[in-house]
Amino acid sequence: MNLLEVDAVTHRYRARPARPVLEQVSLVVRPRELVSLVGESGCGKTTLGRLVAGLERPSSGHVRFNGRDIWSLRGRSAKKWRLSVQLVHQDPYASLNPGLSIGSTLGAGLVHNKLAQRRNLHEHLLGLLRQVGLEATPEFLRRFPHQLSGGQRQRVAIARAISVRPSLLVADEVTSMLDVSMRVAILDLLRSFSEDRGVASLFISHDLGVVRYFSRGGRILVMFYGTLVEQGPTEEVVARPKHPYTYLLLEAVPVPNPTLARERAATRPPAALEGGPASTGCAYSNRCPFAEARCRQDKPPSVEVSPGHQVACHFPERVPPPSTAHGNCQSPGPLPTGPAVARVGFEPSRATEPQ
């Protein structure tokens, strides 16, 4: 059974009811699986995370956890689901209450949900600090958020999320406000929960370098203006993208070799860098370098181009292999897994989003 199922979800905000933020989005997350959602700023990634965490109710469609619609749950079932899905917010400076000490922040959920008793709460809190790589001392528990660095605050936020023993973590841009020296440590920490505890993750980011590092062995979902345009195994999507948007995201990765950068720019198909989604047909047809009249008239269905690799494009065979999928290598090969991948720190969305 799938742990999480998002089934044909469409969502509109009251302020802008005409344009859906999400349109017919469907995805699954299996137990212990690492799934990353990548796309440019404003494409609906955070909204999807909020729907999964139950902070927003979809305008249409269903969000199911362990086969049950989360909005049909009542009583103990609802409480169990609330504990099973935890959200780690983007901003560690805003996600912690500045008036509460670290001990109070971490202890409240444990006591309220009867996961620890007051007589042994101190030992539980020190154990949580050790699990996320923080100083496990009584002095640290007495500190307040303003006394911590950004990386320490984000680790505290992660500790608060895992303290209630969830089955699924929704991590929304958790590394975007951290310097590159801290990104790998946080990503490895999140991955360790999957390997050691069997916690599945839905990792949301606009940074394709971070996504490649975190989701190795898992899956990548690519979103453009509220529509999933491609999804599949990480190595497959990075090495052989079949949607023009994914291809151009990979091509936006900067390379340190100026000669290679010029050669790549000369051979890259021209594409519009600005413009919102098309009102009819394929949402990406306004920017796509391979678009034809059919793309502007008919919305492409999601088709499977290889086992587990789905793409919503009329002409996936026209998408060339990216020149940067494996460093400077042109041919497919094993995906790099070293820390240098995540330390790049590039943000491909800045090359594609409207200014």
Backbone torsions as a table, in degrees:
resi	resn	phi	psi	omega
1	MET	NA	140.2	176.3
2	ASN	-71.2	142.4	177.7
3	LEU	-71.6	-46.8	-178.6
4	LEU	-128.8	136.3	174.6
5	GLU	-132.3	122.2	172.0
6	VAL	-106.4	114.7	-169.6
7	ASP	-115.2	106.3	173.6
8	ALA	50.1	48.7	-176.8
9	VAL	-83.5	128.5	171.3
10	THR	-122.8	138.0	-178.3
11	HIS	-139.2	134.8	176.6
12	ARG	-126.5	143.0	172.7
13	TYR	-94.2	147.7	-176.2
14	ARG	-61.5	-32.0	-178.4
15	ALA	-67.7	-28.1	-179.1
16	ARG	-136.3	69.1	-174.0
17	PRO	-69.4	-22.3	-174.9
18	ALA	-69.1	-38.1	-176.4
19	ARG	-106.0	117.7	178.3
20	PRO	-70.6	137.4	175.6
21	VAL	-72.8	-36.6	173.5
22	LEU	-126.5	140.9	-177.7
23	GLU	-134.7	111.3	175.6
24	GLN	51.9	50.9	-179.1
25	VAL	-88.9	129.3	177.5
26	SER	-133.3	134.4	177.5
27	LEU	-159.2	163.5	175.7
28	VAL	-133.6	150.9	171.6
29	VAL	-128.9	125.1	-179.0
30	ARG	-92.3	161.5	177.2
31	PRO	-55.5	136.6	178.1
32	ARG	70.3	2.5	-172.9
33	GLU	-84.1	146.5	174.7
34	LEU	-104.4	113.3	-179.4
35	VAL	-122.5	131.5	179.0
36	SER	-116.2	139.2	177.4
37	LEU	-113.0	120.4	-175.5
38	VAL	-125.8	145.7	178.8
39	GLY	174.1	167.0	-177.1
40	GLU	-72.5	166.4	-178.5
41	SER	-60.9	137.2	178.2
42	GLY	85.9	8.3	-176.2
43	CYS	-87.5	-6.5	177.7
44	GLY	108.8	9.0	-177.2
45	LYS	-63.3	-48.9	-178.4
46	THR	-65.5	-38.2	177.0
47	THR	-58.9	-42.7	178.3
48	LEU	-63.2	-40.9	177.2
49	GLY	-61.6	-40.3	178.5
50	ARG	-66.8	-35.4	176.7
51	LEU	-66.0	-42.6	179.7
52	VAL	-63.6	-37.7	-179.2
53	ALA	-81.9	-2.2	177.8
54	GLY	80.2	14.7	177.6
55	LEU	-83.5	-17.8	174.7
56	GLU	-133.5	147.7	175.6
57	ARG	-101.5	128.6	-177.0
58	PRO	-65.0	146.9	176.9
59	SER	-63.9	-35.7	174.1
60	SER	-154.6	163.6	-176.5
61	GLY	92.4	-177.3	-174.0
62	HIS	-135.6	144.1	169.7
63	VAL	-115.4	116.4	-176.7
64	ARG	-114.4	139.9	175.6
65	PHE	-124.8	122.1	-174.0
66	ASN	53.4	39.1	174.6
67	GLY	84.4	-1.2	-177.3
68	ARG	-118.5	136.0	177.2
69	ASP	-62.1	127.4	-173.5
70	ILE	-66.8	-23.9	-178.9
71	TRP	-86.8	-1.8	174.5
72	SER	-98.7	-4.9	-176.4
73	LEU	-76.9	142.6	178.8
74	ARG	-138.4	156.4	172.2
75	GLY	60.4	-131.5	-176.1
76	ARG	-63.8	-34.5	179.0
77	SER	-63.1	-41.1	178.7
78	ALA	-66.5	-40.7	179.1
79	LYS	-65.3	-40.6	179.0
80	LYS	-63.4	-40.9	178.5
81	TRP	-66.3	-40.3	179.2
82	ARG	-59.5	-35.9	177.6
83	LEU	-76.2	-29.2	-173.4
84	SER	-77.9	-22.1	-179.7
85	VAL	-120.1	117.7	-177.8
86	GLN	-123.2	140.9	-177.7
87	LEU	-109.0	129.8	172.7
88	VAL	-105.5	117.0	-172.8
89	HIS	-78.2	165.1	-177.2
90	GLN	-69.0	-44.0	-169.4
91	ASP	-98.1	105.1	179.8
92	PRO	-70.6	-14.1	178.5
93	TYR	-80.2	-22.8	-177.5
94	ALA	-108.9	-17.3	-174.1
95	SER	-83.7	-8.5	177.9
96	LEU	-111.0	140.0	178.7
97	ASN	-70.9	118.1	-176.9
98	PRO	-66.6	-17.3	-178.6
99	GLY	-91.3	-1.6	-179.6
100	LEU	-110.9	139.1	174.3
101	SER	-70.1	166.5	179.5
102	ILE	-62.6	-38.5	177.9
103	GLY	-62.4	-41.8	178.4
104	SER	-68.2	-38.3	179.5
105	THR	-62.4	-44.4	-177.3
106	LEU	-81.2	-29.2	-173.8
107	GLY	-81.0	-26.3	-174.5
108	ALA	-59.9	-45.8	-179.1
109	GLY	-67.1	-37.1	179.6
110	LEU	-64.2	-45.2	-178.2
111	VAL	-70.8	-44.7	-177.3
112	HIS	-61.2	-39.8	-177.7
113	ASN	-92.9	10.5	175.2
114	LYS	57.7	35.7	174.6
115	LEU	-90.7	-9.4	175.6
116	ALA	-155.1	151.8	175.6
117	GLN	-103.3	158.1	-174.8
118	ARG	-61.8	-29.1	-178.6
119	ARG	-71.8	-24.9	177.4
120	ASN	-117.9	14.8	-177.9
121	LEU	-62.1	-39.3	-177.4
122	HIS	-59.2	-42.7	179.4
123	GLU	-66.1	-38.5	177.3
124	HIS	-62.2	-43.0	-178.5
125	LEU	-65.6	-41.7	177.6
126	LEU	-64.4	-36.8	176.5
127	GLY	-63.9	-40.1	176.6
128	LEU	-61.5	-43.4	179.5
129	LEU	-61.2	-40.9	178.9
130	ARG	-64.8	-38.0	-177.8
131	GLN	-64.3	-30.4	-178.7
132	VAL	-103.3	12.7	173.6
133	GLY	76.6	28.7	178.4
134	LEU	-105.3	165.3	179.9
135	GLU	-67.2	111.8	-175.5
136	ALA	-87.9	75.9	-179.5
137	THR	-135.2	155.1	175.5
138	PRO	-60.0	-32.4	179.6
139	GLU	-63.5	-38.1	179.9
140	PHE	-66.5	-39.3	179.7
141	LEU	-63.8	-24.2	179.9
142	ARG	-86.6	-6.2	179.5
143	ARG	-74.1	161.9	176.1
144	PHE	-111.7	159.9	-175.7
145	PRO	-53.1	-35.0	-177.5
146	HIS	-69.7	-11.8	178.8
147	GLN	-92.9	3.5	-177.5
148	LEU	-111.7	156.9	172.6
149	SER	-78.0	169.9	179.3
150	GLY	-60.7	-41.5	178.4
151	GLY	-65.5	-38.2	177.8
152	GLN	-66.2	-40.0	179.1
153	ARG	-63.2	-41.2	-179.8
154	GLN	-66.9	-35.1	176.5
155	ARG	-66.5	-37.3	176.1
156	VAL	-63.5	-42.0	178.3
157	ALA	-62.3	-38.8	177.4
158	ILE	-68.0	-40.6	178.0
159	ALA	-61.6	-39.9	178.3
160	ARG	-62.8	-39.0	-179.1
161	ALA	-68.0	-43.0	-175.9
162	ILE	-81.7	-10.6	-176.7
163	SER	-62.7	-26.4	-178.2
164	VAL	-97.2	14.2	173.6
165	ARG	58.1	60.9	-177.9
166	PRO	-76.6	163.9	172.7
167	SER	-97.0	-20.8	-177.5
168	LEU	-140.7	129.6	173.2
169	LEU	-106.6	130.1	172.2
170	VAL	-105.3	108.0	-175.1
171	ALA	-105.5	108.2	-173.9
172	ASP	-100.0	100.8	176.3
173	GLU	51.8	45.9	-172.3
174	VAL	-72.1	-13.6	-180.0
175	THR	-109.2	-1.0	-171.7
176	SER	-69.0	-25.7	-178.7
177	MET	-101.6	11.3	179.7
178	LEU	-107.6	150.6	175.4
179	ASP	-71.7	162.0	-170.9
180	VAL	-64.1	-25.5	180.0
181	SER	-67.9	-23.0	-178.9
182	MET	-95.4	-16.4	-172.9
183	ARG	-63.1	-46.7	-177.6
184	VAL	-62.1	-40.5	-179.6
185	ALA	-61.7	-42.9	179.9
186	ILE	-68.3	-41.2	179.4
187	LEU	-64.0	-43.2	178.2
188	ASP	-64.3	-35.6	177.9
189	LEU	-62.9	-46.1	179.5
190	LEU	-64.7	-39.7	178.3
191	ARG	-64.1	-34.5	-177.6
192	SER	-63.9	-30.3	179.2
193	PHE	-67.2	-33.3	176.5
194	SER	-70.0	-42.7	-176.9
195	GLU	-73.0	-38.6	-173.2
196	ASP	-93.8	-31.2	-173.8
197	ARG	-117.8	-9.2	-178.1
198	GLY	75.8	24.7	179.4
199	VAL	-83.9	124.4	175.5
200	ALA	-78.2	156.8	-178.5
201	SER	-135.6	136.6	166.4
202	LEU	-110.6	104.2	-172.6
203	PHE	-100.4	122.4	-175.5
204	ILE	-108.8	128.4	-178.7
205	SER	-160.2	156.1	171.5
206	HIS	-99.9	-5.5	-173.2
207	ASP	-97.8	107.5	-175.8
208	LEU	-67.4	-29.0	176.9
209	GLY	-65.0	-42.6	177.5
210	VAL	-65.1	-42.1	-179.1
211	VAL	-63.3	-42.2	179.1
212	ARG	-59.7	-41.6	-178.0
213	TYR	-70.7	-46.3	-175.6
214	PHE	-68.4	-40.1	-169.2
215	SER	-93.8	12.8	179.0
216	ARG	-59.4	130.0	-174.2
217	GLY	84.6	-4.2	179.3
218	GLY	-114.5	-141.9	-177.5
219	ARG	-132.8	153.5	176.0
220	ILE	-118.2	136.0	172.7
221	LEU	-117.5	129.9	-177.6
222	VAL	-109.0	126.3	-177.0
223	MET	-116.8	138.4	174.0
224	PHE	-130.7	113.6	178.1
225	TYR	45.4	56.1	172.5
226	GLY	81.2	5.5	-179.3
227	THR	-124.3	132.9	174.0
228	LEU	-78.6	116.5	-176.5
229	VAL	-98.9	-22.0	179.6
230	GLU	-158.7	144.3	175.1
231	GLN	-154.7	146.3	-179.2
232	GLY	170.2	-179.0	177.4
233	PRO	-56.8	142.9	-174.6
234	THR	-54.9	-50.5	-176.8
235	GLU	-62.0	-36.2	-178.6
236	GLU	-70.5	-45.4	-177.9
237	VAL	-66.4	-40.3	-178.6
238	VAL	-71.6	-39.6	-176.7
239	ALA	-81.9	-34.7	-175.0
240	ARG	-136.6	67.2	178.2
241	PRO	-64.5	145.2	-178.9
242	LYS	-119.8	4.3	174.1
243	HIS	-117.3	138.4	-178.1
244	PRO	-57.8	-33.1	-179.6
245	TYR	-66.4	-45.0	177.2
246	THR	-61.5	-43.2	179.1
247	TYR	-58.9	-45.0	-178.5
248	LEU	-72.3	-30.0	172.6
249	LEU	-61.5	-44.0	178.4
250	LEU	-67.0	-36.9	178.9
251	GLU	-70.5	-18.8	178.5
252	ALA	-79.1	-7.7	178.8
253	VAL	-65.3	122.2	179.1
254	PRO	-68.5	145.3	176.8
255	VAL	-119.1	144.7	-176.4
256	PRO	-76.0	-12.4	-178.6
257	ASN	-91.3	110.5	-177.4
258	PRO	-61.7	-35.8	-180.0
259	THR	-64.6	-45.6	178.3
260	LEU	-64.2	-37.9	179.5
261	ALA	-62.7	-41.5	179.2
262	ARG	-67.9	-40.9	179.2
263	GLU	-63.7	-40.7	-179.9
264	ARG	-65.8	-41.4	179.8
265	ALA	-65.2	-33.3	-178.2
266	ALA	-72.1	-28.9	-177.2
267	THR	-98.9	-8.7	-178.0
268	ARG	-72.7	134.7	177.1
269	PRO	-62.6	138.2	179.4
270	PRO	-66.7	139.4	179.1
271	ALA	-145.0	147.7	176.9
272	ALA	-72.5	133.1	-179.5
273	LEU	-91.9	-10.2	-177.7
274	GLU	-125.7	164.9	178.3
275	GLY	113.9	140.5	179.5
276	GLY	-81.6	-170.1	-178.6
277	PRO	-72.2	150.8	176.0
278	ALA	-69.6	145.4	-177.7
279	SER	-77.4	-22.4	177.8
280	THR	-132.3	159.3	178.7
281	GLY	69.5	-146.4	179.8
282	CYS	-72.1	131.9	-178.5
283	ALA	-61.4	-25.7	-175.2
284	TYR	-94.5	2.4	-172.6
285	SER	-64.7	-23.1	178.4
286	ASN	-68.8	-23.8	-177.9
287	ARG	-110.8	-18.4	-168.8
288	CYS	-67.0	130.4	178.0
289	PRO	-75.5	-11.3	-178.3
290	PHE	-109.4	7.9	-173.2
291	ALA	-67.4	143.9	174.2
292	GLU	-127.4	-179.7	-177.8
293	ALA	-57.9	-37.1	179.7
294	ARG	-60.5	-37.0	-177.9
295	CYS	-65.6	-32.1	-178.3
296	ARG	-84.1	-8.5	-178.1
297	GLN	-109.3	-42.0	-173.1
298	ASP	-113.7	128.9	176.5
299	LYS	-73.7	126.4	-176.6
300	PRO	-73.4	138.3	175.1
301	PRO	-77.8	161.2	175.9
302	SER	-83.2	120.0	-177.4
303	VAL	-121.0	153.0	179.2
304	GLU	-91.3	117.0	-178.5
305	VAL	-94.1	-19.2	173.9
306	SER	-160.4	166.7	-175.7
307	PRO	-53.3	117.2	179.0
308	GLY	79.2	-1.8	-176.7
309	HIS	-108.9	110.2	-177.1
310	GLN	-115.5	145.8	-179.4
311	VAL	-145.0	142.1	176.5
312	ALA	-104.3	84.7	-178.2
313	CYS	-154.3	141.3	178.3
314	HIS	-74.8	-26.8	-174.0
315	PHE	-131.8	60.6	-178.8
316	PRO	-63.9	-24.1	-178.8
317	GLU	-70.5	-14.9	-179.3
318	ARG	-83.2	-13.4	-176.6
319	VAL	-77.2	119.1	-178.9
320	PRO	-77.5	163.2	175.6
321	PRO	-68.7	141.8	-178.5
322	PRO	-73.0	147.3	-179.5
323	SER	-79.5	-14.1	-174.7
324	THR	-113.3	11.0	-175.2
325	ALA	-62.7	-31.0	-178.2
326	HIS	-134.1	62.6	-178.8
327	GLY	68.2	-121.5	179.9
328	ASN	-98.7	4.5	-177.2
329	CYS	-79.6	138.4	178.1
330	GLN	-90.4	-27.7	-177.0
331	SER	-93.5	151.7	179.6
332	PRO	-62.1	147.4	178.5
333	GLY	-161.0	-174.5	179.6
334	PRO	-65.2	140.7	-179.8
335	LEU	-70.7	131.0	176.8
336	PRO	-60.1	140.0	-178.2
337	THR	-123.8	5.2	-177.9
338	GLY	-75.8	164.8	-179.2
339	PRO	-60.0	-24.2	-178.6
340	ALA	-61.3	-27.3	179.9
341	VAL	-60.1	-45.0	-177.4
342	ALA	-82.1	-19.0	-178.4
343	ARG	-79.2	-8.9	179.3
344	VAL	-55.4	-46.6	173.5
345	GLY	75.7	16.3	-179.6
346	PHE	-77.7	161.7	179.6
347	GLU	-129.8	89.9	-175.1
348	PRO	-60.9	-23.1	-178.3
349	SER	-64.0	-26.1	-179.2
350	ARG	-68.1	-20.8	179.3
351	ALA	-85.9	-11.3	-173.2
352	THR	-123.7	-16.0	-175.2
353	GLU	-85.3	152.2	178.3
354	PRO	-61.4	141.3	177.7
355	GLN	-87.3	NA	NA
